[in-house]
Amino acid sequence: MRRFGQVTICLALFSAIAGCADGSSGGVTGVISGFFRDDPSPRAASATAPSASPVVKTVEKGDTVFFGVVAGDEPNAVLAAEKVLKLGGTAVDAATVLALSLTVTMPGAVSLGGGGVCLVHDDGKTVALDFIAPAPATKDRSADRPGAVPTLLRGVAAMHARFGSIDLRSHLGKAEQMARFGHVVSRASAKSLALAAGPLFSDPAARLIFARPDGKPYGEGDQFIQLDLAETFAKIRIGGVNSFYRGDLARQFVNAARKAGAGLQVSDLQKFSPQWRKPLEFRHGLEILKFAPSPAGAGMAVNRILAMVAIKDRYRRANEAERLHLLIEASKRAFGARDAALLGNGSKLSDAVAMMASFDAGRATPTRRLKPSPRGAPENPAQTSFVVVDLVGQAVVCTLTNYNLFGIGRVAPGFGVVLAAAPGRGNRNALSLGAVIAVSAEEQAFRFGGAASGGGAATTALARVVAETLFSEKTLERAIALPRVHHGGVPDVVLVEKSLPKGIATQLRGKGHRIESTPTLGLVNAAECPLGLGSGIEEIACFVASDPRGDGLASEAER
């Protein structure tokens, strides 16, 4: 499968009419040559097109037409999104299909019962959309496995209503068809199903869906059909998204969820509304980095990590061991600041310079000496992320979750919907949710977008990739493949990937870090357009990657 992709475009074609669907185009207005991703300063080559050409309609590369890039953890959903881009849909259209498709192809990570957070960049502005699934307002004593309020549908509908261009019913129909006629199970989905099969199959409704006739879980390469879920999508497509939150369908779903022990109320569905929020941000050189805000904990922590390592251009000037030491020390402090902010101990995150006042380039700082000190809150790794960018620079980066692998481990009978776990118990929280988008400070053109999954390691994995791509200007492919380290604050131990060179590990130990090795840390999906991508941008070069540690897919939408 294509895991790393890159596109270098030589001709940008502008047209006064939409020609994406049939390949029609206007006149040639620009040329880029001699651009290589090993160029130490690719951003210096950026340029803008004449203001008379406000919208890029098609971009040609040889005999192909470029429509954008997409990366995610589950290949079937990525390919569904790619098709939408090829039909001329916006990045939000493609992201809507991707999110809905994931509920069919990767229900262990996210379902119609789950939720998440997204960043959307459009026409020079970036906004955050919070549809993080809350717990029910009233505790139901009869619920033996409390479920979360299902928020994903309202979240993607709100995003689509503001930025989409294709009828939402069409997007719902694509997910419906995938569930009704089946898809070939990917390695990514098969792994999660195999991991959860034992406890999952104790629920009769779940076993009926996810077990083959021989009693084993569906595996890689199997054809997987979900008729109950297809009927649910059909009812939503016909009745509209609000029908799932109000009226007969809502009551029927709540009754099914209650039978499964989730304890929902119709009022929980009726009262939920996704929230548009202002991203956190800071400027670094010629770029502005924007992050998903509270309650998306990973967005808050990545913001602080990057702000700290960027001080005095320290990260770019450091060698590899120094960079990892810097990331570890910044991570300790960032997790402490995140925890304090979420606990209400401060109205905003602490200043990065003040937080790094105690930093010692030669020695590790014990976490007990840090203020605010991190709590070491557990974070569930059951999430999924994706990034979509279209040819005019609209970008969507999301992290979605059920708060637990297959949520509560039960399905709403008759609906085929995996019920997400209620947050607030143990490691079921929004601390691992987040996303980042970087834009040019002058043109506000898209430069970078990324998100990650993997519990607490999602935060540090994403920070590492962003720092290497934007601060030290490595290729995205190299940045995402580099060995990672993770320090969550508590316990005072550094996790390092086994691929980390022994010499680097020895240097970190020499600075006083306690080190333990682990196979992998986090899964990142990211896209970068180092020359900028947006309306009026003439010269285009974009790169996209899905983490080689996983089984996802990165793809250029071309035809």
C-alpha positions as CSV (number, residue, x, y, z in Angstrom):
1,M,0.0,0.0,0.0
2,R,1.0,3.6,-0.5
3,R,2.1,4.8,2.8
4,F,4.2,7.8,1.9
5,G,3.2,10.0,-1.0
6,Q,4.6,13.1,-2.6
7,V,3.5,15.4,-5.3
8,T,5.6,18.0,-7.1
9,I,3.5,20.1,-9.5
10,C,5.0,21.9,-12.4
11,L,1.9,23.6,-13.9
12,A,-0.9,25.3,-12.1
13,L,-4.0,25.8,-14.2
14,F,-6.6,28.4,-13.3
15,S,-10.2,28.4,-14.7
16,A,-13.2,30.6,-14.2
17,I,-15.5,27.5,-14.2
18,A,-15.4,24.3,-12.1
19,G,-13.6,21.8,-14.2
20,C,-12.6,19.2,-11.6
21,A,-15.1,16.5,-12.6
22,D,-14.2,16.4,-16.3
23,G,-10.6,17.7,-16.3
24,S,-11.4,20.9,-18.2
25,S,-9.1,23.9,-17.3
26,G,-8.1,27.4,-18.2
27,G,-4.7,28.9,-19.0
28,V,-1.3,28.1,-17.7
29,T,0.0,30.7,-15.2
30,G,3.0,29.4,-13.4
31,V,6.0,27.0,-13.3
32,I,8.1,25.6,-10.5
33,S,11.3,23.8,-11.2
34,G,14.3,22.4,-9.3
35,F,12.3,21.9,-6.1
36,F,13.6,19.0,-4.0
37,R,12.4,18.0,-0.5
38,D,16.1,17.8,0.6
39,D,16.4,21.5,0.0
40,P,17.2,22.9,3.5
41,S,14.9,25.9,3.0
42,P,12.0,25.0,0.8
43,R,9.8,27.6,2.3
44,A,12.0,30.3,0.9
45,A,10.8,29.4,-2.6
46,S,7.1,30.2,-1.9
47,A,5.3,32.6,-4.2
48,T,1.8,33.8,-4.8
49,A,-0.2,33.9,-8.0
50,P,-1.8,37.1,-9.4
51,S,-4.9,38.2,-7.6
52,A,-6.8,37.9,-10.8
53,S,-6.9,34.1,-10.3
54,P,-8.6,33.7,-7.0
55,V,-9.3,29.9,-7.1
56,V,-7.3,27.0,-8.3
57,K,-9.7,24.8,-10.3
58,T,-7.3,22.0,-11.5
59,V,-3.6,21.3,-11.1
60,E,-2.0,19.1,-13.6
61,K,1.1,16.9,-13.2
62,G,2.0,15.3,-16.5
63,D,-1.0,13.4,-17.6
64,T,-2.7,13.5,-14.2
65,V,-4.9,16.0,-12.4
66,F,-4.1,16.7,-8.7
67,F,-7.1,17.1,-6.3
68,G,-5.4,16.9,-2.9
69,V,-4.0,14.4,-0.4
70,V,-5.4,12.2,2.4
71,A,-4.0,10.0,5.1
72,G,-5.6,7.9,7.8
73,D,-5.3,4.7,9.9
74,E,-7.8,2.6,7.8
75,P,-7.2,2.2,4.0
76,N,-10.9,1.6,3.0
77,A,-12.0,4.9,4.5
78,V,-9.0,6.7,3.0
79,L,-9.9,5.5,-0.5
80,A,-13.5,6.5,0.0
81,A,-12.3,10.0,0.9
82,E,-9.9,10.1,-2.1
83,K,-12.8,9.4,-4.5
84,V,-14.7,12.4,-3.1
85,L,-11.7,14.6,-3.8
86,K,-11.5,13.3,-7.3
87,L,-15.2,14.2,-7.8
88,G,-14.4,17.8,-7.0
89,G,-15.5,17.7,-3.3
90,T,-13.9,19.9,-0.7
91,A,-11.6,18.6,1.9
92,V,-14.5,18.8,4.3
93,D,-16.6,16.7,2.0
94,A,-13.9,14.1,1.9
95,A,-13.4,14.3,5.7
96,T,-17.1,13.7,6.2
97,V,-17.0,10.6,4.1
98,L,-13.8,9.4,5.8
99,A,-15.3,9.9,9.3
100,L,-18.6,8.1,8.4
101,S,-16.7,5.3,6.6
102,L,-14.5,4.7,9.7
103,T,-17.7,3.9,11.6
104,V,-18.1,1.0,9.2
105,T,-14.5,-0.1,8.6
106,M,-12.9,0.6,11.9
107,P,-15.7,0.6,14.6
108,G,-13.2,-0.4,17.3
109,A,-11.8,3.1,17.2
110,V,-14.9,5.2,16.4
111,S,-18.5,4.5,15.7
112,L,-21.7,6.5,15.4
113,G,-21.7,6.2,19.2
114,G,-18.4,8.1,19.5
115,G,-17.1,11.6,18.9
116,G,-14.0,13.7,18.5
117,V,-12.4,17.0,17.6
118,C,-11.3,18.5,14.3
119,L,-9.4,21.5,13.0
120,V,-10.6,23.0,9.8
121,H,-8.6,25.5,7.7
122,D,-10.5,27.4,5.0
123,D,-10.0,30.6,3.1
124,G,-7.2,31.8,5.4
125,K,-9.0,31.0,8.7
126,T,-8.7,28.1,11.1
127,V,-11.4,26.9,13.5
128,A,-11.7,24.1,15.9
129,L,-14.8,21.9,16.1
130,D,-15.4,20.2,19.4
131,F,-17.9,17.3,19.3
132,I,-16.2,15.3,22.1
133,A,-18.7,12.9,23.4
134,P,-19.9,13.7,27.0
135,A,-21.3,11.3,29.6
136,P,-25.1,11.3,30.1
137,A,-26.4,14.1,32.2
138,T,-28.1,11.8,34.6
139,K,-26.5,8.7,36.1
140,D,-28.6,5.6,35.4
141,R,-28.2,3.1,38.2
142,S,-29.5,0.3,35.9
143,A,-26.6,0.9,33.4
144,D,-23.9,-1.7,34.1
145,R,-21.7,-0.2,31.3
146,P,-22.5,3.5,31.0
147,G,-22.2,4.8,27.4
148,A,-21.2,8.1,26.0
149,V,-23.7,10.4,24.3
150,P,-23.3,9.8,20.5
151,T,-21.9,13.0,19.0
152,L,-20.1,12.1,15.8
153,L,-23.1,12.6,13.5
154,R,-23.8,16.1,14.7
155,G,-20.2,16.9,14.6
156,V,-19.6,16.0,11.0
157,A,-22.9,17.5,10.0
158,A,-22.0,20.8,11.5
159,M,-18.6,20.8,9.7
160,H,-20.3,19.8,6.5
161,A,-23.0,22.5,6.8
162,R,-20.3,25.2,7.1
163,F,-17.7,24.0,4.6
164,G,-19.1,21.2,2.5
165,S,-20.3,21.4,-1.1
166,I,-21.8,18.0,-1.9
167,D,-25.2,17.0,-0.5
168,L,-24.7,15.3,2.9
169,R,-27.2,12.6,1.9
170,S,-24.7,11.5,-0.7
171,H,-22.0,11.1,2.0
172,L,-24.4,9.1,4.2
173,G,-25.3,7.0,1.2
174,K,-21.6,6.0,0.7
175,A,-21.3,4.8,4.2
176,E,-24.6,3.0,3.9
177,Q,-23.5,1.2,0.7
178,M,-20.2,0.2,2.3
179,A,-22.1,-1.4,5.2
180,R,-24.8,-3.0,3.1
181,F,-22.6,-4.5,0.3
182,G,-19.6,-5.0,2.4
183,H,-15.9,-4.2,2.3
184,V,-12.7,-6.2,2.5
185,V,-11.4,-6.1,6.0
186,S,-8.1,-4.3,6.3
187,R,-5.1,-5.4,8.4
188,A,-5.7,-2.4,10.7
189,S,-9.3,-3.3,11.4
190,A,-8.6,-7.0,11.7
191,K,-5.9,-6.4,14.4
192,S,-8.3,-4.4,16.6
193,L,-11.1,-6.9,16.2
194,A,-8.8,-9.8,17.0
195,L,-7.6,-8.0,20.1
196,A,-11.1,-7.4,21.4
197,A,-12.8,-10.5,20.2
198,G,-12.9,-12.3,23.5
199,P,-14.8,-9.8,25.6
200,L,-16.7,-8.4,22.6
201,F,-18.2,-11.7,21.7
202,S,-19.8,-12.0,25.2
203,D,-22.4,-9.5,23.8
204,P,-24.8,-11.5,21.6
205,A,-25.5,-8.4,19.3
206,A,-21.8,-7.8,18.8
207,R,-21.0,-11.5,18.2
208,L,-23.8,-11.6,15.6
209,I,-22.0,-8.8,13.7
210,F,-18.3,-9.3,14.2
211,A,-18.0,-13.1,14.4
212,R,-17.9,-15.2,11.2
213,P,-20.1,-18.3,11.0
214,D,-17.2,-20.4,12.4
215,G,-17.2,-18.2,15.5
216,K,-13.9,-16.5,14.7
217,P,-13.6,-12.7,14.3
218,Y,-13.5,-11.4,10.7
219,G,-9.9,-11.2,9.6
220,E,-7.8,-9.5,7.0
221,G,-9.2,-10.1,3.5
222,D,-12.7,-11.2,4.6
223,Q,-15.7,-9.6,3.1
224,F,-17.6,-7.9,5.9
225,I,-21.3,-6.9,5.7
226,Q,-23.2,-5.0,8.4
227,L,-26.9,-4.9,7.4
228,D,-28.2,-3.4,10.7
229,L,-25.7,-0.5,10.4
230,A,-26.7,0.0,6.8
231,E,-30.3,0.3,7.7
232,T,-29.4,2.9,10.4
233,F,-27.5,4.9,7.8
234,A,-30.5,4.6,5.4
235,K,-32.9,6.0,8.1
236,I,-30.6,8.9,8.8
237,R,-30.1,9.6,5.1
238,I,-33.9,9.7,4.6
239,G,-34.8,11.5,7.8
240,G,-31.8,13.7,8.2
241,V,-29.2,13.8,10.9
242,N,-31.6,15.4,13.4
243,S,-33.8,12.3,13.2
244,F,-31.1,10.4,15.1
245,Y,-31.3,13.0,17.9
246,R,-35.0,13.7,18.1
247,G,-38.2,11.8,17.4
248,D,-39.0,8.2,16.9
249,L,-35.6,7.1,15.7
250,A,-33.9,8.8,18.6
251,R,-36.3,7.0,21.1
252,Q,-35.7,3.7,19.4
253,F,-31.9,4.1,19.5
254,V,-32.0,5.1,23.2
255,N,-34.2,2.0,24.0
256,A,-31.7,-0.2,22.2
257,A,-28.8,1.4,24.0
258,R,-30.5,1.0,27.4
259,K,-31.1,-2.7,26.6
260,A,-27.3,-3.0,26.0
261,G,-26.7,-1.4,29.5
262,A,-25.5,2.0,28.2
263,G,-28.0,4.1,30.2
264,L,-28.7,6.9,27.7
265,Q,-31.7,9.2,27.7
266,V,-33.4,10.9,24.8
267,S,-32.7,14.3,26.5
268,D,-29.0,13.5,26.3
269,L,-29.2,13.3,22.5
270,Q,-31.5,16.3,22.2
271,K,-29.3,18.7,24.2
272,F,-26.0,18.0,22.6
273,S,-24.6,20.6,20.2
274,P,-21.1,20.7,18.7
275,Q,-19.0,23.8,19.6
276,W,-16.9,25.9,17.3
277,R,-13.9,27.1,19.2
278,K,-10.9,29.3,18.7
279,P,-7.7,27.3,18.3
280,L,-4.7,27.8,20.5
281,E,-1.8,29.2,18.5
282,F,1.7,30.7,18.5
283,R,4.0,32.0,15.8
284,H,7.3,30.5,14.8
285,G,9.3,32.3,12.2
286,L,7.1,32.6,9.0
287,E,4.5,30.2,10.2
288,I,1.6,30.2,12.7
289,L,0.8,26.9,14.4
290,K,-2.7,26.3,15.5
291,F,-3.9,23.6,17.9
292,A,-7.2,22.0,19.1
293,P,-8.1,23.7,22.4
294,S,-9.5,22.4,25.7
295,P,-10.9,19.9,26.4
296,A,-8.7,18.3,23.7
297,G,-5.8,17.5,26.0
298,A,-3.3,16.5,23.3
299,G,-3.9,19.8,21.4
300,M,-3.1,21.7,24.6
301,A,0.0,19.7,25.4
302,V,1.5,19.7,21.9
303,N,1.0,23.5,21.8
304,R,3.2,23.8,25.0
305,I,5.8,21.3,23.9
306,L,6.4,23.0,20.6
307,A,6.4,26.5,22.1
308,M,9.0,25.4,24.6
309,V,11.4,23.7,22.2
310,A,11.1,26.6,19.7
311,I,12.5,29.1,22.2
312,K,15.7,30.8,20.8
313,D,15.5,28.3,17.9
314,R,16.9,25.8,20.3
315,Y,15.5,22.7,18.6
316,R,16.9,23.4,15.1
317,R,20.4,24.1,16.5
318,A,20.5,20.9,18.6
319,N,22.0,17.5,17.7
320,E,19.8,14.4,17.9
321,A,20.5,13.6,21.6
322,E,20.0,17.2,22.6
323,R,16.7,17.4,20.7
324,L,15.4,14.3,22.4
325,H,16.5,15.6,25.8
326,L,14.7,18.9,25.0
327,L,11.5,17.1,23.9
328,I,11.5,15.0,27.1
329,E,12.0,18.0,29.4
330,A,9.4,20.0,27.5
331,S,6.9,17.1,27.6
332,K,7.2,16.8,31.4
333,R,6.3,20.5,31.8
334,A,3.6,20.4,29.1
335,F,1.7,17.6,30.7
336,G,1.9,19.4,34.0
337,A,0.5,22.6,32.5
338,R,-2.2,20.7,30.6
339,D,-3.4,19.0,33.8
340,A,-3.4,22.2,35.8
341,A,-5.4,24.0,33.1
342,L,-8.0,21.2,32.8
343,L,-8.3,21.1,36.6
344,G,-9.1,24.8,36.6
345,N,-5.9,25.8,38.4
346,G,-5.2,28.5,35.8
347,S,-7.3,30.3,33.3
348,K,-4.8,29.7,30.5
349,L,-1.7,27.5,29.9
350,S,1.5,28.8,31.5
351,D,4.0,30.8,29.6
352,A,6.5,28.7,27.7
353,V,9.6,30.8,28.7
354,A,8.7,30.7,32.4
355,M,8.1,26.9,32.2
356,M,11.6,26.4,30.7
357,A,13.4,28.6,33.2
358,S,14.4,25.4,35.2
359,F,15.6,23.6,32.0
360,D,19.1,22.2,32.2
361,A,20.6,21.2,28.9
362,G,23.0,18.8,30.7
363,R,20.7,17.2,33.2
364,A,17.2,15.8,33.6
365,T,14.9,17.8,35.9
366,P,13.0,15.5,38.4
367,T,9.3,15.8,37.8
368,R,8.7,16.4,41.5
369,R,10.4,19.7,41.2
370,L,8.2,21.0,38.4
371,K,5.4,23.4,39.0
372,P,2.7,22.8,38.0
373,S,3.5,19.1,38.4
374,P,1.9,16.5,36.1
375,R,-0.7,14.1,37.5
376,G,0.2,11.2,35.3
377,A,-3.5,10.7,34.3
378,P,-4.0,7.5,32.3
379,E,-5.0,7.9,28.7
380,N,-6.7,5.3,26.5
381,P,-5.0,4.5,23.1
382,A,-8.2,3.5,21.3
383,Q,-8.5,6.4,18.8
384,T,-8.0,7.1,15.1
385,S,-6.8,10.2,13.3
386,F,-6.8,11.5,9.7
387,V,-5.8,14.5,7.6
388,V,-7.4,15.7,4.3
389,V,-6.2,18.6,2.1
390,D,-7.8,19.7,-1.1
391,L,-6.2,21.5,-4.1
392,V,-7.1,25.0,-2.9
393,G,-5.7,24.5,0.6
394,Q,-8.9,23.7,2.6
395,A,-7.7,21.2,5.2
396,V,-9.3,19.0,7.9
397,V,-7.4,17.3,10.7
398,C,-9.3,15.1,13.2
399,T,-9.0,12.7,16.0
400,L,-12.0,10.4,16.8
401,T,-12.6,8.0,19.6
402,N,-14.9,5.5,21.4
403,Y,-12.9,6.1,24.6
404,N,-12.1,2.4,24.6
405,L,-11.5,-0.3,22.1
406,F,-15.0,-1.1,20.8
407,G,-16.4,1.3,23.5
408,I,-18.4,-0.6,26.1
409,G,-17.9,-3.8,24.1
410,R,-21.6,-3.9,23.2
411,V,-23.8,-3.0,20.2
412,A,-27.2,-1.3,20.2
413,P,-29.3,-4.2,19.0
414,G,-31.1,-3.6,15.7
415,F,-28.9,-0.6,15.0
416,G,-25.5,-2.2,14.5
417,V,-23.9,0.8,16.3
418,V,-21.0,0.2,18.7
419,L,-21.7,2.1,21.9
420,A,-18.8,4.3,23.1
421,A,-17.8,4.2,26.7
422,A,-18.9,7.1,28.9
423,P,-15.9,9.4,29.7
424,G,-14.7,10.2,33.2
425,R,-13.9,6.6,34.4
426,G,-10.3,5.6,34.6
427,N,-8.5,6.3,31.3
428,R,-11.7,7.3,29.4
429,N,-11.1,10.9,28.7
430,A,-10.3,13.5,26.0
431,L,-6.6,13.8,27.1
432,S,-5.3,12.1,23.9
433,L,-7.4,14.1,21.5
434,G,-5.8,16.9,19.5
435,A,-4.7,18.2,16.1
436,V,-2.4,20.8,14.6
437,I,-2.4,23.0,11.5
438,A,0.4,25.3,10.5
439,V,-0.2,28.2,8.1
440,S,2.0,30.9,6.6
441,A,1.9,34.0,8.7
442,E,1.6,36.3,5.6
443,E,-0.8,34.6,3.2
444,Q,-2.5,32.3,5.8
445,A,-1.9,29.5,3.3
446,F,-1.9,25.9,4.5
447,R,1.6,24.5,5.3
448,F,1.1,21.5,7.6
449,G,-1.6,19.4,9.2
450,G,-1.3,16.4,11.5
451,A,-3.0,14.4,14.2
452,A,-2.1,11.2,16.1
453,S,-3.5,8.3,18.2
454,G,-2.0,6.1,20.8
455,G,-2.9,7.4,24.2
456,G,-0.4,9.7,25.9
457,A,2.2,8.9,23.3
458,A,0.0,10.5,20.7
459,T,1.0,13.9,22.1
460,T,4.7,13.4,22.1
461,A,4.7,11.5,18.7
462,L,2.9,14.4,17.1
463,A,5.1,17.0,18.7
464,R,8.2,15.1,17.4
465,V,6.9,15.0,13.8
466,V,5.9,18.7,13.8
467,A,9.2,19.8,15.3
468,E,11.3,17.8,12.8
469,T,9.2,18.9,9.8
470,L,8.7,22.6,10.6
471,F,11.6,23.5,12.9
472,S,14.4,21.5,11.5
473,E,12.8,21.1,8.0
474,K,13.4,17.4,7.5
475,T,11.2,15.7,4.9
476,L,7.9,14.6,6.2
477,E,8.8,11.0,5.4
478,R,12.0,11.2,7.4
479,A,10.4,13.1,10.3
480,I,7.6,10.5,10.7
481,A,10.0,7.6,10.6
482,L,12.4,8.9,13.2
483,P,12.6,7.0,16.6
484,R,10.4,8.6,19.3
485,V,10.6,9.2,23.0
486,H,7.8,9.7,25.5
487,H,7.6,11.2,29.0
488,G,4.1,11.6,30.3
489,G,5.2,13.3,33.6
490,V,4.4,10.5,36.0
491,P,6.1,8.1,36.5
492,D,9.4,9.8,35.9
493,V,10.5,7.4,33.2
494,V,11.3,7.9,29.5
495,L,9.9,5.4,27.1
496,V,12.0,5.1,23.9
497,E,11.3,3.1,20.8
498,K,13.5,0.1,20.3
499,S,14.8,1.6,17.1
500,L,16.5,4.4,19.0
501,P,20.3,4.0,18.5
502,K,22.1,2.7,21.5
503,G,24.5,5.6,21.5
504,I,21.6,8.1,21.8
505,A,20.1,6.1,24.6
506,T,23.4,6.1,26.4
507,Q,23.6,9.9,26.1
508,L,20.1,10.3,27.5
509,R,21.0,8.1,30.5
510,G,24.1,10.2,31.0
511,K,21.8,13.2,31.5
512,G,20.0,11.4,34.3
513,H,17.0,10.0,32.4
514,R,15.5,6.6,33.4
515,I,14.8,4.8,30.2
516,E,12.6,1.8,29.2
517,S,12.2,0.6,25.7
518,T,8.9,-0.2,23.9
519,P,8.2,-1.3,20.3
520,T,6.3,1.8,19.1
521,L,5.0,5.1,20.4
522,G,1.9,6.6,18.7
523,L,0.6,6.7,15.1
524,V,0.7,10.0,13.2
525,N,-1.0,11.0,10.0
526,A,0.3,14.2,8.4
527,A,0.4,16.3,5.3
528,E,2.8,19.1,4.4
529,C,2.8,21.7,1.6
530,P,6.0,23.6,2.3
531,L,5.4,26.3,-0.4
532,G,2.0,26.9,0.9
533,L,-1.4,25.8,-0.6
534,G,-4.4,28.0,-1.0
535,S,-6.4,30.2,-3.4
536,G,-3.9,32.2,-5.4
537,I,-0.8,30.0,-4.6
538,E,0.8,29.3,-7.9
539,E,3.5,26.8,-7.1
540,I,2.6,23.6,-5.4
541,A,4.4,20.8,-3.7
542,C,2.6,18.6,-1.2
543,F,3.6,15.5,0.7
544,V,1.5,13.1,2.8
545,A,2.3,10.3,5.2
546,S,0.6,7.6,7.3
547,D,2.7,6.3,10.1
548,P,4.8,3.2,9.0
549,R,4.2,1.9,12.6
550,G,0.6,1.3,11.6
551,D,-1.4,-0.2,8.7
552,G,-3.0,3.0,7.4
553,L,-2.7,4.6,4.0
554,A,-1.5,7.9,2.6
555,S,-2.7,8.8,-0.9
556,E,-2.6,11.6,-3.5
557,A,-5.9,12.1,-5.1
558,E,-5.0,12.2,-8.7
559,R,-6.5,11.0,-12.0
